[in-house]
Amino acid sequence: MKKIKLEAKTRLERGAKVNKGRQSGLIPAVVYGKAVAAKSLWISTLDFKRLIKKSGESA
């Protein structure tokens, strides 16, 4: 499987405050795993759309 990199920034906002980020062109995201604490992030909407277009919509 090909590795894909996507730049993200740490997100401190939660709940209704997330809407301000969405209006600025950011997507709220959460990364979590079995032995890893959940991490809230911001991802650029434009970068995400480019990634989906380049790599496809299904896993």
OpenMM code with the backbone's topology and positions (N, CA, C; nanometers):
from openmm import Vec3, app, unit

residues = "MET LYS LYS ILE LYS LEU GLU ALA LYS THR ARG LEU GLU ARG GLY ALA LYS VAL ASN LYS GLY ARG GLN SER GLY LEU ILE PRO ALA VAL VAL TYR GLY LYS ALA VAL ALA ALA LYS SER LEU TRP ILE SER THR LEU ASP PHE LYS ARG LEU ILE LYS LYS SER GLY GLU SER ALA".split()
positions = [
    Vec3(0.0838, -0.1170, 0.0000),
    Vec3(0.0000, 0.0000, 0.0000),
    Vec3(0.0892, 0.1246, 0.0000),
    Vec3(0.0555, 0.2218, -0.0812),
    Vec3(0.1323, 0.3448, -0.0943),
    Vec3(0.1041, 0.4380, 0.0237),
    Vec3(0.2118, 0.4952, 0.0801),
    Vec3(0.1958, 0.5909, 0.1897),
    Vec3(0.1655, 0.7286, 0.1322),
    Vec3(0.0737, 0.7976, 0.1968),
    Vec3(0.0330, 0.9315, 0.1545),
    Vec3(0.0514, 1.0256, 0.2729),
    Vec3(0.1130, 1.1402, 0.2487),
    Vec3(0.1324, 1.2394, 0.3545),
    Vec3(0.0301, 1.3511, 0.3397),
    Vec3(-0.0228, 1.3924, 0.4529),
    Vec3(-0.1191, 1.5017, 0.4570),
    Vec3(-0.0813, 1.5913, 0.5741),
    Vec3(-0.0526, 1.7171, 0.5461),
    Vec3(-0.0118, 1.8100, 0.6507),
    Vec3(-0.1314, 1.8459, 0.7391),
    Vec3(-0.1071, 1.8493, 0.8700),
    Vec3(-0.2136, 1.8811, 0.9658),
    Vec3(-0.1575, 1.9671, 1.0786),
    Vec3(-0.2470, 2.0411, 1.1448),
    Vec3(-0.2092, 2.1248, 1.2585),
    Vec3(-0.2931, 2.0835, 1.3788),
    Vec3(-0.2361, 2.0956, 1.4967),
    Vec3(-0.3072, 2.0628, 1.6200),
    Vec3(-0.4278, 2.1545, 1.6381),
    Vec3(-0.5392, 2.0949, 1.6806),
    Vec3(-0.6636, 2.1704, 1.6999),
    Vec3(-0.7018, 2.1664, 1.8473),
    Vec3(-0.7253, 2.2835, 1.9046),
    Vec3(-0.7678, 2.2930, 2.0443),
    Vec3(-0.9177, 2.3164, 2.0569),
    Vec3(-0.9800, 2.3721, 1.9515),
    Vec3(-1.1234, 2.4024, 1.9541),
    Vec3(-1.2068, 2.2742, 1.9501),
    Vec3(-1.3205, 2.2803, 2.0174),
    Vec3(-1.4145, 2.1676, 2.0168),
    Vec3(-1.5564, 2.2211, 2.0107),
    Vec3(-1.6497, 2.1350, 1.9772),
    Vec3(-1.7901, 2.1740, 1.9753),
    Vec3(-1.8216, 2.2779, 1.8697),
    Vec3(-1.9040, 2.3750, 1.9048),
    Vec3(-1.9498, 2.4774, 1.8099),
    Vec3(-1.8357, 2.5663, 1.7606),
    Vec3(-1.7276, 2.5776, 1.8352),
    Vec3(-1.6137, 2.6609, 1.7951),
    Vec3(-1.5446, 2.6076, 1.6694),
    Vec3(-1.5673, 2.4823, 1.6371),
    Vec3(-1.5067, 2.4202, 1.5192),
    Vec3(-1.5585, 2.4852, 1.3910),
    Vec3(-1.6786, 2.5413, 1.3947),
    Vec3(-1.7372, 2.6038, 1.2754),
    Vec3(-1.6526, 2.7188, 1.2213),
    Vec3(-1.5833, 2.7910, 1.3071),
    Vec3(-1.4968, 2.9005, 1.2614),
    Vec3(-1.3849, 2.8463, 1.1731),
    Vec3(-1.3304, 2.7332, 1.2090),
    Vec3(-1.2266, 2.6699, 1.1281),
    Vec3(-1.2803, 2.6240, 0.9944),
    Vec3(-1.3995, 2.5678, 0.9951),
    Vec3(-1.4629, 2.5240, 0.8700),
    Vec3(-1.4838, 2.6417, 0.7757),
    Vec3(-1.5254, 2.7549, 0.8295),
    Vec3(-1.5462, 2.8749, 0.7484),
    Vec3(-1.4141, 2.9268, 0.6919),
    Vec3(-1.3032, 2.8917, 0.7555),
    Vec3(-1.1705, 2.9334, 0.7094),
    Vec3(-1.1093, 2.8336, 0.6121),
    Vec3(-1.1842, 2.7292, 0.5749),
    Vec3(-1.1340, 2.6313, 0.4793),
    Vec3(-1.0574, 2.5164, 0.5423),
    Vec3(-1.0905, 2.4840, 0.6668),
    Vec3(-1.0237, 2.3740, 0.7354),
    Vec3(-1.1237, 2.2639, 0.7696),
    Vec3(-1.0738, 2.1415, 0.7762),
    Vec3(-1.1562, 2.0263, 0.8130),
    Vec3(-1.1106, 1.9786, 0.9507),
    Vec3(-1.2025, 1.9659, 1.0473),
    Vec3(-1.1636, 1.9101, 1.1766),
    Vec3(-1.1465, 1.7588, 1.1632),
    Vec3(-1.0404, 1.7066, 1.2229),
    Vec3(-1.0129, 1.5629, 1.2140),
    Vec3(-0.9647, 1.5125, 1.3495),
    Vec3(-0.9755, 1.3815, 1.3700),
    Vec3(-0.9252, 1.3179, 1.4916),
    Vec3(-0.8484, 1.1935, 1.4506),
    Vec3(-0.7280, 1.1781, 1.5069),
    Vec3(-0.6474, 1.0586, 1.4835),
    Vec3(-0.6420, 0.9829, 1.6153),
    Vec3(-0.6690, 0.8536, 1.6101),
    Vec3(-0.6646, 0.7734, 1.7309),
    Vec3(-0.6249, 0.6311, 1.6952),
    Vec3(-0.5806, 0.5581, 1.7942),
    Vec3(-0.5391, 0.4202, 1.7717),
    Vec3(-0.5507, 0.3400, 1.8998),
    Vec3(-0.5133, 0.2133, 1.8904),
    Vec3(-0.5285, 0.1212, 2.0017),
    Vec3(-0.4494, 0.1656, 2.1252),
    Vec3(-0.3230, 0.2000, 2.1073),
    Vec3(-0.2392, 0.2388, 2.2209),
    Vec3(-0.1962, 0.3849, 2.2123),
    Vec3(-0.2760, 0.4671, 2.1437),
    Vec3(-0.2408, 0.6071, 2.1219),
    Vec3(-0.3570, 0.6955, 2.1677),
    Vec3(-0.3243, 0.8023, 2.2376),
    Vec3(-0.4280, 0.8972, 2.2799),
    Vec3(-0.4833, 0.9710, 2.1582),
    Vec3(-0.6107, 1.0026, 2.1600),
    Vec3(-0.6742, 1.0746, 2.0490),
    Vec3(-0.6122, 1.2132, 2.0350),
    Vec3(-0.5947, 1.2569, 1.9103),
    Vec3(-0.5348, 1.3879, 1.8812),
    Vec3(-0.6262, 1.4612, 1.7847),
    Vec3(-0.6712, 1.5817, 1.8227),
    Vec3(-0.7576, 1.6641, 1.7377),
    Vec3(-0.6709, 1.7479, 1.6446),
    Vec3(-0.7070, 1.7502, 1.5155),
    Vec3(-0.6271, 1.8175, 1.4138),
    Vec3(-0.7120, 1.9015, 1.3202),
    Vec3(-0.6461, 1.9936, 1.2490),
    Vec3(-0.7051, 2.0675, 1.1378),
    Vec3(-0.6356, 2.0202, 1.0114),
    Vec3(-0.7127, 1.9975, 0.9053),
    Vec3(-0.6588, 1.9615, 0.7742),
    Vec3(-0.7142, 2.0609, 0.6731),
    Vec3(-0.6292, 2.1058, 0.5823),
    Vec3(-0.6723, 2.1989, 0.4780),
    Vec3(-0.7737, 2.1305, 0.3860),
    Vec3(-0.8877, 2.1938, 0.3635),
    Vec3(-0.9897, 2.1391, 0.2736),
    Vec3(-0.9338, 2.1237, 0.1329),
    Vec3(-0.8597, 2.2218, 0.0867),
    Vec3(-0.8018, 2.2179, -0.0473),
    Vec3(-0.7032, 2.1021, -0.0615),
    Vec3(-0.6138, 2.0841, 0.0365),
    Vec3(-0.5185, 1.9733, 0.0322),
    Vec3(-0.5906, 1.8388, 0.0352),
    Vec3(-0.6967, 1.8287, 0.1164),
    Vec3(-0.7710, 1.7036, 0.1265),
    Vec3(-0.8394, 1.6694, -0.0059),
    Vec3(-0.8991, 1.7689, -0.0705),
    Vec3(-0.9642, 1.7455, -0.1996),
    Vec3(-0.8630, 1.7016, -0.3046),
    Vec3(-0.7448, 1.7633, -0.3038),
    Vec3(-0.6388, 1.7235, -0.3977),
    Vec3(-0.5956, 1.5796, -0.3728),
    Vec3(-0.5819, 1.5422, -0.2456),
    Vec3(-0.5415, 1.4069, -0.2102),
    Vec3(-0.6446, 1.3051, -0.2574),
    Vec3(-0.7718, 1.3316, -0.2352),
    Vec3(-0.8784, 1.2407, -0.2777),
    Vec3(-0.8804, 1.2283, -0.4296),
    Vec3(-0.8639, 1.3392, -0.4990),
    Vec3(-0.8644, 1.3371, -0.6448),
    Vec3(-0.7471, 1.2551, -0.6985),
    Vec3(-0.6319, 1.2691, -0.6342),
    Vec3(-0.5111, 1.2008, -0.6797),
    Vec3(-0.5134, 1.0511, -0.6478),
    Vec3(-0.5575, 1.0149, -0.5275),
    Vec3(-0.5482, 0.8759, -0.4836),
    Vec3(-0.6780, 0.7967, -0.4947),
    Vec3(-0.7901, 0.8611, -0.5204),
    Vec3(-0.9168, 0.7899, -0.5327),
    Vec3(-1.0014, 0.8037, -0.4084),
    Vec3(-1.1280, 0.7717, -0.4210),
    Vec3(-1.2222, 0.7909, -0.3110),
    Vec3(-1.2376, 0.6701, -0.2206),
    Vec3(-1.2043, 0.5506, -0.2669),
    Vec3(-1.2226, 0.4325, -0.1834),
    Vec3(-1.0884, 0.3800, -0.1342),
    Vec3(-1.0936, 0.3090, -0.0238),
    Vec3(-0.9700, 0.2570, 0.0358),
    Vec3(-0.9246, 0.1311, -0.0326),
] * unit.nanometer
topology = app.Topology()
chain = topology.addChain("A")
for resn in residues:
    res = topology.addResidue(resn, chain)
    for name in ("N", "CA", "C"):
        topology.addAtom(name, app.Element.getBySymbol(name[0]), res)
